[in-house]
Amino acid sequence: MAIKSMSIRIEEEMLDKLHVIADYEGRSANGQILVLIRDLIENYEAKHGQIKTGKRD
């Protein structure tokens, strides 16, 4: 599986809070975001079934 990157716009205060939580959990901000995304996908798929994906750029 290829690793892709993307950038997001985020308010400074929200980013600062993300860093605090990530530090507490022993993760980088990027790692914390990946955990949140994985949890979101798992919860969605548990309720709605597996998401079918196609190629995106």
Beta strands, then each sheet from edge to edge (+ up, - down):
end
